Amino acid sequence: MMEAIHIMESRRLALQSQLDSMKTQAERNKQGQFATPTELANDILEYAQALVPPGSPVRFLDPAVGTGSFFSALLKAFSPAQIGEAVGYEIDPSYANEASQFWDDDHLRIYNADFTRALPPVSDEMKANLLICNPPYVRHHHLLKAEKQRLRIAVEQAVNIRLSEQSGLYCHFLCLSHLWLSEGGLAGWLIPSEFLEVNYGEQIRKYLRECVTLLRIHRFDPKEVQFSDALVSSAVVWFRKSKPPIDHEVEFTFGGTLKQPRLSHFVSHSALNPKAKWTKLSLIKMGVPVLIHNDAGSLDLSTVTVSHGSITSEQSSGSYQQSSFADFTKLALVKSQNTRTLADLFQVKRGLATGANNYFILNERQIAENRIPTQFLRPVLPGPRVLSFDEVMADDEGFPLVENRQFLLTCDLLEAEIQARYKLLWEYLQMGVKTGIHKGYICSHRTPWYTQEKRPACMFLCAYMGHQDSKRGTPFRFILNHSKATATNAYHMLYPKPSLQKALEANPQLATVIWQALNTISQDSLIDEGRVYGGGLHKMEPRELANVPADNIFASLGSHVAMFLL
């Protein structure tokens, strides 16, 4: 029996490879088609089997079945007698038709339909009691506006939660499946782990805390990518469709596999805050400084040691505190109210998004060849990968002293005036029209399409994305910019708030002091505020950078700015 299942799985993988080869990587990426690897599918179904009562009939549902990787694993984990019904939905006809023929003798009913539009069973007895899914990873910008609106309304009607417009399709799948799961039914979702920390994930965290009994969240190590064709950090989420019991505890695990995670501990359900990041809940480990509440209700910096099912925290005062895993839910996921952040000093904005850097950002040779009028050009810094130093000096005219200087093309004039007065610029714009630049997402949402965001030159910049194991050893770096060059969205721009700007005008030497203090912020503090993607890529959004502790900067400034920051 098991040998026959292995043979079927080998044939299914051949079919999967054949179907995947008929699409380009770009097409599959846009449609979120990333098949679950066999080993991972087997791990997930073996774990599910341990949670299902022995001998209990299984009504299986996969809302994004593909060629049936989870169904194949289901056959391996459960006896045929225990599988009462198996249903899958697949929107892509090429996959749905081939998979239907492939599994025809194994009683898997595949519907070639959009799961988000399908009607769930009416009676609880007809609903699935085991739902396993790797939903399509379609990012929100690939969803049409009308489709987003339809999905958000459907989710709100299903679970009374209004998802963010930035929610990916997987978020809608997860919430809409609520109506397809029987009371007490078990669900396992293989989804991007970013929901644990991004802003749009707050609604998903709310669903998991309030609408179901969350059992476990396993976060794979971002450096150990689970999909060979997608750099995404993954998590497996387990829950039952029921209200959580009193004193319920949720297991958070990290790294390794579902069966053998590297880190594991339990957190009280009551301690889960949807507004806070949940990433840190899977990372309590030996020697990691964390913030915990002491008996007086204030926050102390502690170092955690894990031993024999309990956590010991050595506080900075030298005293010790012991608690069980369940009781260690006073772990603070928010900073002390007394902690000052970069938001107290700066307004953090993303650098400008041109919509087509290769077209709008020109070097001096390209400018000369196309004879672009200089009044429509602004100096722009090269990207972080090209910029080899962290302090950008300027010449007498304010242009950055960098190799291969670049300039941003931007113009607010209407096309008719450009055509009449600036023929050479008009001709260059027509080249953009011919190549479809004006139809791109960003350009098509601007009027006129060739104008750029207003981003004045900024003295303090942050390269907010990178790998920890890069040549520098740090994913983030701060740049001091003495030039009048602006920056693209490869950087975050830290504009001093009025009080700090006033201090800088009174004492320009403070710029170096601030820049040096920015670079003394610990990488752990920066990483904690950001998020991490598959392959170990770290990234921060402007709001996350603004939330980084800045006490060291205030300490460095000392009395220099006290009069301005009161």
VEXVEX-141887 format. One line per 3 residues: number of its first residue (from 1); their letters; for each residue z, x, y of C-alpha. Coordinates in pm, 1 decimal, always signed. Each point is the difference from the previous one (the first is absolute). Layout:
BEGIN
NUM	A	Z:X:Y  ...
END
This chain:
BEGIN
1	MME	+0.0:+0.0:+0.0  +103.1:+270.9:+246.9  -308.1:+206.0:-87.8
4	AIH	-222.5:-296.7:+79.5  +172.0:-39.7:+338.7  -60.3:+368.6:+79.2
7	IME	-368.7:-40.0:-89.4  -27.3:-306.9:+224.5  +163.7:+189.7:+285.3
10	SRR	-248.3:+285.9:-37.4  -285.7:-249.1:+15.4  +154.5:-169.6:+303.6
13	LAL	+28.2:+333.3:+182.2  -369.5:+64.2:-70.1  -82.1:-341.9:+144.0
16	QSQ	+219.6:+70.0:+302.8  -176.3:+329.8:+62.3  -339.7:-164.9:-32.0
19	LDS	+84.2:-277.3:+247.9  +162.5:+239.8:+246.2  -309.1:+221.9:-2.2
22	MKT	-208.5:-292.5:+122.3  +187.8:+2.5:+331.6  +44.6:+273.5:+255.3
25	QAE	+349.2:+129.9:+75.7  -29.4:-155.9:+346.9  -81.5:-341.8:-148.3
28	RNK	+292.8:+11.7:-241.3  +229.8:+120.6:+277.0  -99.7:-290.2:+225.8
31	QGQ	+60.5:-249.7:-282.7  +321.9:+169.9:-111.0  -122.1:+55.1:-357.1
34	FAT	+219.8:+268.9:-156.3  +52.6:-51.4:-372.5  +342.1:+63.5:-151.8
37	PTE	+7.4:+311.9:-222.7  +72.9:-73.2:-366.5  +322.0:+199.8:-19.9
40	LAN	+142.7:-170.1:+307.7  -99.9:-345.5:-124.8  +171.3:+73.0:-332.5
43	DIL	+318.9:+113.7:+174.8  +9.5:-317.9:+208.1  -49.4:-236.0:-295.3
46	EYA	+249.6:+190.4:-217.0  +254.7:-42.5:+277.4  -87.8:-369.4:+28.0
49	QAL	+46.2:-40.6:-374.2  +357.2:+126.7:+34.2  +73.1:-267.0:+262.7
52	VPP	-148.1:-293.0:-193.0  +235.8:-166.9:-252.7  -98.2:+98.5:-357.1
55	GSP	-236.3:-251.5:-157.6  -37.4:-199.5:+320.9  -356.1:-136.4:+36.5
58	VRF	-190.9:+178.4:+275.9  -229.5:-174.9:+246.5  -175.0:+295.8:+160.6
61	LDP	-179.4:+5.4:+336.7  -184.0:+281.6:+178.4  -130.7:-120.4:+339.2
64	AVG	-230.9:+304.2:+36.3  -92.6:+69.5:-360.3  -301.7:+230.0:+41.0
67	TGS	-104.6:+102.3:-352.1  +344.1:-79.3:-138.3  +205.4:+321.4:+2.7
70	FFS	+327.5:-193.5:+6.8  -114.7:-244.6:-267.8  -91.2:+294.3:-223.4
73	ALL	+351.2:+138.0:+54.3  +143.8:-347.4:-66.6  -159.7:+0.0:-346.5
76	KAF	+164.8:+332.9:-70.6  +346.9:-96.8:+126.8  +29.1:-357.1:-137.0
79	SPA	-76.3:-144.4:-341.4  -297.3:-240.9:-18.0  +234.6:-280.0:-105.0
82	QIG	+201.1:+39.8:+319.7  -302.5:-26.3:+234.7  -47.6:-371.4:+49.0
85	EAV	-251.0:+12.8:+285.4  -173.2:+264.0:+209.9  -189.1:-68.6:+323.7
88	GYE	-169.1:+228.3:+248.4  -177.9:-45.1:+333.4  -275.7:+229.3:+122.7
91	IDP	-205.3:-57.5:+314.1  -274.6:+252.4:-79.9  -254.7:-170.0:-231.3
94	SYA	-120.3:+326.1:-153.9  +350.8:+86.6:-119.8  +96.4:-358.3:-85.2
97	NEA	-305.4:-70.8:-215.6  +12.2:+327.7:-190.6  +375.8:-26.1:-55.3
100	SQF	-30.1:-361.2:-121.3  -251.5:+103.1:-263.3  +205.6:+305.3:-95.2
103	WDD	+323.9:-196.2:-59.0  -163.8:-316.5:-134.7  +160.9:+33.5:-344.3
106	DHL	+345.7:+84.0:+135.1  +65.9:-325.8:+185.4  +11.6:+140.9:+354.2
109	RIY	-142.7:-265.9:+232.0  -154.8:+165.1:+305.6  -95.4:-210.2:+301.0
112	NAD	-263.8:+142.3:+232.3  +171.5:-126.3:+312.7  +198.6:+103.3:+306.6
115	FTR	+363.0:-21.8:-108.5  +115.1:-66.3:+356.0  -208.5:-319.4:+5.3
118	ALP	+80.2:-121.8:-351.8  +238.6:-290.2:-56.7  +318.4:+82.8:-196.0
121	PVS	+112.8:-211.9:-298.2  +205.5:-305.5:+89.4  +260.1:+5.2:-275.6
124	DEM	+239.3:+287.3:-55.0  -84.3:+5.2:-371.7  -360.3:+91.6:+82.2
127	KAN	+89.0:+282.7:+236.1  +19.7:+363.3:-105.3  +333.0:+144.1:-105.4
130	LLI	-136.6:+356.4:+5.5  -214.9:+101.6:+295.8  -123.0:+358.7:+19.9
133	CNP	-241.6:+109.1:+271.2  -160.2:+291.7:+178.7  -137.7:-200.5:+294.8
136	PYV	-304.6:+112.8:+200.0  +99.2:+260.7:+255.7  -208.5:-137.6:+285.8
139	RHH	+129.8:+112.5:+337.9  +28.1:-258.1:+275.0  -291.9:+132.6:+207.0
142	HLL	-235.9:-81.1:-290.5  +105.6:-367.1:+16.0  -190.5:-232.7:+231.8
145	KAE	+206.5:-170.1:+268.3  -56.1:-346.3:-148.6  +97.4:+126.9:-346.5
148	KQR	+320.7:+152.2:+136.7  +89.4:-328.2:+163.6  -66.4:-197.7:-319.8
151	LRI	+210.9:+236.3:-207.4  +289.4:+3.2:+245.3  +8.5:-380.2:+11.8
154	AVE	-13.1:-21.6:-381.0  +289.3:+245.9:-35.5  +208.4:-183.6:+257.2
157	QAV	-53.4:-326.6:-187.3  +86.3:+166.7:-332.2  +315.9:+194.3:+88.0
160	NIR	+75.2:-82.2:+366.0  -67.1:+357.6:+111.9  -249.4:+93.0:+269.5
163	LSE	-163.1:+329.3:-92.6  -103.8:+249.5:+265.2  -366.6:+28.9:+97.1
166	QSG	+21.7:+361.7:-118.2  +88.1:-106.8:-355.3  -237.8:+118.0:-267.6
169	LYC	-146.3:-240.6:-255.8  +258.4:+106.7:-259.5  +275.7:-157.1:+213.3
172	HFL	-176.6:-337.5:-8.3  -54.5:+27.0:-376.5  +368.1:+68.7:-61.5
175	CLS	+125.8:-292.1:+209.7  -259.8:-252.5:-118.2  +78.9:+76.6:-363.6
178	HLW	+343.4:-157.6:+57.3  -151.6:-340.8:-72.9  -147.6:+124.4:-330.1
181	LSE	+322.9:+134.0:-147.8  +235.2:-223.6:-195.6  +369.0:-23.2:+86.5
184	GGL	+166.2:+308.8:-140.9  -339.2:+157.4:-64.1  -37.6:+378.7:+18.0
187	AGW	-241.1:+177.5:+235.4  -99.4:+364.4:+16.8  -215.9:+120.1:+289.2
190	LIP	-171.3:+336.9:+32.2  -46.5:+30.5:+376.0  -11.0:+263.2:+276.0
193	SEF	+351.8:+122.2:+76.3  -67.3:-17.1:+373.8  +146.9:-353.1:+10.0
196	LEV	+341.4:+166.5:-32.2  -27.5:+157.8:+343.3  -282.2:-138.0:+217.0
199	NYG	+51.8:-272.6:+258.6  -220.4:-255.8:-175.7  +203.6:+56.9:-315.7
202	EQI	+298.9:-175.0:+157.2  -130.6:-339.4:-113.5  -51.4:+128.0:-356.6
205	RKY	+351.1:+143.3:-1.2  +123.3:-336.4:+124.5  -181.0:-179.7:-282.9
208	LRE	+150.7:+235.1:-258.8  +349.3:-44.3:+138.6  +3.1:-374.1:+69.6
211	CVT	-254.2:-172.4:-224.6  +47.4:+171.1:-338.9  +247.8:+205.7:-198.2
214	LLR	-112.1:+355.6:+58.1  +69.6:+205.9:-312.6  -141.0:+343.1:+61.9
217	IHR	-226.0:+204.1:+226.9  -137.8:+319.6:-144.6  -168.8:+230.3:+250.0
220	FDP	-223.0:+269.4:-143.3  +19.1:+343.8:+155.9  -277.3:+2.2:+265.2
223	KEV	-104.6:+344.5:-121.8  -67.7:-148.2:-345.5  -292.4:-230.1:+77.3
226	QFS	-42.0:-276.1:-258.4  -365.8:-75.0:+73.2  -263.9:+270.3:-30.2
229	DAL	-230.7:-182.3:+241.4  +249.0:-101.6:+270.6  +247.9:+202.6:+203.5
232	VSS	+267.6:-266.4:+14.7  +372.8:+25.2:-63.4  +92.4:-265.2:-256.2
235	AVV	+300.3:-208.5:-99.0  +74.1:-250.8:-275.0  +201.7:-302.8:+109.8
238	WFR	+181.3:-221.1:-252.7  +154.3:-339.9:+71.9  +74.1:-340.2:-150.0
241	KSK	-78.5:-330.0:+166.9  +357.3:-109.9:+57.9  +270.1:+24.5:+260.2
244	PPI	+203.2:+320.2:-33.5  +347.0:-46.0:-150.9  +314.0:+94.3:+188.6
247	DHE	+70.7:+375.1:-2.1  -353.4:+71.2:-121.0  -109.0:+363.6:-3.2
250	VEF	-352.4:+137.4:+33.0  -108.7:+319.0:-172.3  -189.3:+254.3:+209.8
253	TFG	-170.7:+285.0:-183.6  -219.4:+287.3:+109.4  -238.4:+249.3:-158.9
256	GTL	-88.9:+55.4:-362.0  -96.5:-313.9:-189.7  +138.1:-349.4:-38.9
259	KQP	+169.1:+105.1:-323.8  +120.9:+335.6:+129.9  +50.1:-0.9:+377.5
262	RLS	+137.0:+312.4:+166.7  +243.3:-196.3:+218.5  +164.7:-334.4:-67.5
265	HFV	+279.6:-201.6:+156.3  +97.9:-356.9:+81.5  +35.5:-162.6:+341.3
268	SHS	+177.2:-325.7:+78.6  -243.7:-279.1:+76.1  +207.8:-93.8:+304.3
271	ALN	-58.1:+347.4:+148.2  -378.5:-35.2:+6.8  -121.6:-46.0:+355.7
274	PKA	-366.8:-102.6:+30.7  -15.2:+145.1:+350.8  +99.8:+346.8:-124.0
277	KWT	-208.9:+243.4:-199.5  +72.7:-10.3:-373.1  -155.2:+336.9:-78.2
280	KLS	+329.8:+186.5:+24.3  +160.5:-229.7:-257.0  -186.7:+182.0:-275.8
283	LIK	+80.6:+347.0:+127.6  +379.0:+34.2:-25.1  +34.0:+335.5:-166.1
286	MGV	+218.8:+304.7:-17.3  +44.8:+190.4:+324.4  -175.1:-248.6:+228.7
289	PVL	+176.9:-75.9:+329.7  +26.9:-374.3:+63.0  +188.0:-229.6:+231.6
292	IHN	+270.9:-217.2:-152.1  +257.8:-237.6:+139.3  +356.3:+128.6:-17.1
295	DAG	+306.4:-218.9:-38.8  +24.7:-41.4:+376.5  -352.4:-140.1:+12.2
298	SLD	-152.3:+296.2:+182.5  -269.2:+233.8:-129.2  +61.6:+343.4:-148.3
301	LST	-248.4:+263.2:-109.6  +51.1:+57.7:-371.9  -154.9:+195.9:-283.0
304	VTV	-57.7:-195.1:-318.8  +74.2:+128.8:-348.3  -101.6:-210.7:-298.0
307	SHG	+201.2:+35.0:-319.2  +65.6:-221.2:-303.0  -98.7:-332.4:+152.3
310	SIT	+186.0:+45.1:+327.0  -66.2:+143.9:+339.6  +232.4:+238.9:+177.8
313	SEQ	-54.8:+51.1:+371.7  +141.0:+309.8:+164.2  +47.7:-94.3:+362.7
316	SSG	-40.5:+243.1:+285.5  +371.5:-33.9:+74.4  +75.1:+154.3:-340.6
319	SYQ	+143.7:-312.3:-161.0  -154.0:-159.5:-308.5  -92.9:-352.4:-88.7
322	QSS	-87.2:-129.3:-348.7  -184.4:-318.0:-89.7  -212.9:-149.8:-273.1
325	FAD	-375.4:-36.5:+32.6  +48.7:-368.3:+72.1  +251.7:+67.8:+275.2
328	FTK	-203.1:+271.2:+162.2  -202.8:-263.1:+182.9  +163.7:+83.2:+325.8
331	LAL	-263.9:+269.3:+31.4  -114.0:-34.7:+357.9  -371.2:-51.3:+44.7
334	VKS	+39.9:-15.7:+375.1  +118.8:+267.0:+232.9  +321.2:-23.3:+194.8
337	QNT	-34.8:-197.3:+319.2  +110.3:+314.1:+183.3  -294.8:+203.5:-129.0
340	RTL	-261.2:+63.3:+266.4  -365.0:+2.5:-101.1  -331.4:+121.9:+133.9
343	ADL	-51.4:-350.9:+136.7  +275.7:+74.0:+252.2  -211.9:+280.3:+143.5
346	FQV	-362.4:-86.8:-70.0  -245.2:-283.4:-27.8  -183.7:+82.4:-321.8
349	KRG	-363.0:-107.0:-21.8  -270.7:+65.1:-251.9  -283.9:+220.9:+123.9
352	LAT	-325.0:-174.7:+83.6  -228.0:-132.5:-272.8  -362.6:+56.8:+95.0
355	GAN	-156.3:-198.2:-282.4  -242.4:+286.6:-73.2  +126.2:+351.1:+72.8
358	NYF	-328.2:+164.8:-101.5  -178.7:-201.8:+267.0  +251.3:-22.0:+285.7
361	ILN	+152.9:+349.5:-25.1  -248.7:+268.5:+103.0  +12.3:+375.1:+30.5
364	ERQ	-159.6:+186.1:+290.6  -322.7:+65.3:-192.0  -46.1:-369.8:-79.9
367	IAE	+73.5:-94.0:+360.0  -265.4:+241.0:+122.1  -256.3:-117.2:-255.6
370	NRI	+46.2:-365.6:+93.9  +60.1:+76.0:+369.9  +300.3:-232.7:+20.9
373	PTQ	+127.4:-37.1:+360.2  +335.2:+176.2:+37.9  +167.0:-295.9:+176.6
376	FLR	-3.0:-185.0:-332.4  +170.1:+278.2:-193.6  +371.4:+72.3:-48.9
379	PVL	+143.8:+304.8:-176.2  +157.1:-83.5:-335.5  +211.1:+216.1:-229.3
382	PGP	-134.8:+105.3:-339.4  +165.4:-155.9:-305.5  +318.1:+148.1:-152.0
385	RVL	-190.6:+162.9:-286.0  -210.0:+198.7:+247.8  +273.2:+70.5:+255.4
388	SFD	+160.9:+318.1:-131.6  +272.4:+32.5:+266.1  +268.2:-236.9:+128.1
391	EVM	-12.0:+74.8:+371.7  -325.8:-80.4:+179.3  -52.3:+190.9:+322.6
394	ADD	-247.5:-100.9:+272.5  -248.9:+174.4:+226.7  -3.5:-38.5:+378.1
397	EGF	-184.2:-331.1:-27.9  +244.3:-142.2:-253.2  -231.7:+29.7:-299.8
400	PLV	+168.9:+105.6:-326.4  -36.4:+362.2:-101.9  -130.7:-67.5:-349.7
403	ENR	-307.1:+106.6:-191.8  -295.6:-240.8:-10.7  +126.8:-227.8:+276.7
406	QFL	-63.9:-368.7:-54.4  -49.2:-291.6:+237.2  +37.4:-374.5:-34.3
409	LTC	-282.5:-224.0:+113.4  +125.3:-311.4:+177.6  -153.9:-230.9:+258.1
412	DLL	+107.1:-331.8:+152.2  -334.1:-85.1:+161.5  -208.4:-286.9:-130.3
415	EAE	-314.7:+82.2:-194.9  -234.1:-128.5:+271.3  +147.7:+236.9:+257.9
418	IQA	-10.0:+293.3:-241.4  -364.7:-70.2:-79.2  -84.5:-10.6:+370.7
421	RYK	+202.6:+299.3:+119.7  +64.2:+230.7:-297.9  -311.6:+10.5:-215.1
424	LLW	+114.5:+292.2:-219.3  +333.9:-165.0:-76.9  -185.9:-322.9:-74.3
427	EYL	-221.7:+179.9:-249.6  +304.5:+144.4:-177.6  +159.8:-344.0:-18.9
430	QMG	-319.0:-138.3:-150.9  +26.9:+263.7:-273.9  +340.0:-148.8:-79.9
433	VKT	-145.0:-350.5:-12.3  -276.5:+109.7:-236.9  +251.5:+153.0:-240.6
436	GIH	+229.5:-304.8:+16.8  +291.4:+168.0:+182.4  +41.7:-307.2:+221.8
439	KGY	+50.6:-222.2:-305.8  +299.0:+192.8:-133.5  +334.8:-178.0:-11.5
442	ICS	+154.8:+177.2:+299.8  -313.7:+16.8:+215.1  -90.1:-364.6:-62.4
445	HRT	+343.4:-102.5:+129.5  -43.1:+188.1:+330.6  -183.5:-106.9:+314.4
448	PWY	-211.6:+193.0:+60.2  -15.0:+152.5:-345.8  -21.0:+357.8:+130.4
451	TQE	+313.7:-4.5:+217.4  +318.7:+161.9:-128.5  +370.5:-78.1:+5.6
454	KRP	+194.3:+125.6:+299.1  +203.6:+292.1:-128.8  +94.7:+243.2:+277.6
457	ACM	+63.1:+360.5:-92.9  +342.3:+38.0:-158.3  +223.7:+305.6:+6.8
460	FLC	+169.2:-68.5:-336.4  -196.0:-82.8:-313.8  +86.6:-42.7:-366.2
463	AYM	-233.6:+66.0:-290.9  +142.7:-284.4:-203.0  -173.6:+36.9:-336.5
466	GHQ	-6.2:+277.8:-256.1  +124.0:+145.9:-326.6  +336.2:+168.1:-41.2
469	DSK	-156.1:+271.3:-212.5  -260.3:+93.9:+262.6  -28.9:+355.8:+132.9
472	RGT	+254.8:-83.3:+267.8  +235.8:-152.4:-255.3  +56.0:-305.0:+222.4
475	PFR	-194.9:-326.1:+25.5  +80.9:-52.3:+370.2  -30.1:+226.1:+305.8
478	FIL	+48.9:-40.1:+373.1  -251.8:+129.7:+253.8  +63.9:+99.7:+363.2
481	NHS	-312.8:-79.1:+201.3  -34.2:+163.2:+344.2  -358.6:-121.4:+43.5
484	KAT	-152.0:-322.6:+127.4  -152.9:-73.5:-341.8  +73.0:-331.7:-166.6
487	ATN	+34.4:-39.2:-377.7  -140.6:-214.1:-277.4  +198.1:-203.4:-251.5
490	AYH	+51.0:+311.9:-208.6  +302.6:+39.6:+227.8  +281.8:-213.0:+134.6
493	MLY	+53.2:+45.9:+373.7  +355.5:+21.7:+133.0  -7.5:-107.7:+365.2
496	PKP	+327.9:+82.6:+179.2  +183.4:-303.7:+128.1  +47.4:-19.2:+379.6
499	SLQ	+342.0:+164.3:-0.5  -116.3:+291.7:-213.5  -325.4:+27.2:+195.1
502	KAL	+204.3:+29.2:+319.6  +202.3:+282.1:-155.4  -318.5:+180.9:-107.3
505	EAN	-144.8:-24.7:+349.2  +319.4:+146.1:+143.8  +11.5:+278.7:-260.1
508	PQL	-336.0:+63.6:-178.4  +161.3:+264.0:-223.5  +174.6:-284.0:-184.4
511	ATV	-330.4:-73.8:-178.7  +40.5:+310.2:-214.8  +364.9:-81.4:-68.4
514	IWQ	-94.1:-351.6:-114.4  -290.4:+123.2:-212.4  +217.8:+258.4:-173.2
517	ALN	+267.4:-266.5:-60.8  -261.4:-235.2:-149.2  -93.7:+271.3:-246.0
520	TIS	+363.1:+42.0:-106.5  +15.8:-359.7:-123.4  +47.9:+30.5:-374.6
523	QDS	-298.1:-86.4:-215.4  +229.6:-218.3:-210.5  +76.8:-214.7:+306.3
526	LID	-370.9:-39.2:+70.3  -89.1:-69.7:-363.2  +279.0:-257.2:-29.9
529	EGR	-144.0:-203.1:+287.2  -358.8:+17.9:-126.1  -167.6:-92.3:-324.6
532	VYG	-169.2:+192.7:-278.1  -327.8:-71.5:-178.2  -156.1:+109.7:-324.9
535	GGL	-40.9:+374.7:-34.4  +304.6:+63.0:+222.3  -167.5:-85.8:+331.6
538	HKM	+268.4:-73.2:+262.3  -71.3:-218.5:+301.3  +184.3:-161.5:+290.1
541	EPR	-89.2:-295.2:+217.7  +83.8:+15.2:+376.0  +298.2:-232.0:-41.2
544	ELA	+135.9:+215.5:-282.6  -36.2:+317.9:+203.4  +179.6:-170.8:+288.6
547	NVP	+287.7:-74.5:-236.8  +62.1:+367.4:-89.8  +346.4:+124.6:+108.1
550	ADN	-11.6:+201.4:+323.8  +359.3:+112.5:+48.1  -110.8:+363.0:-30.3
553	IFA	-239.6:-46.0:+293.0  +271.0:-147.0:+218.5  +224.0:+290.1:-97.4
556	SLG	-274.4:+251.0:+88.2  -60.3:-158.9:+338.1  +370.7:-2.8:+81.6
559	SHV	+76.2:-36.3:+366.9  -363.0:+58.7:+101.2  -79.6:-370.0:-17.0
562	AMF	+340.6:-163.5:+2.2  -53.7:-130.3:+350.7  -329.1:-161.7:-98.3
565	LL	+104.1:-145.2:-337.0  +314.2:-178.7:+110.0
END
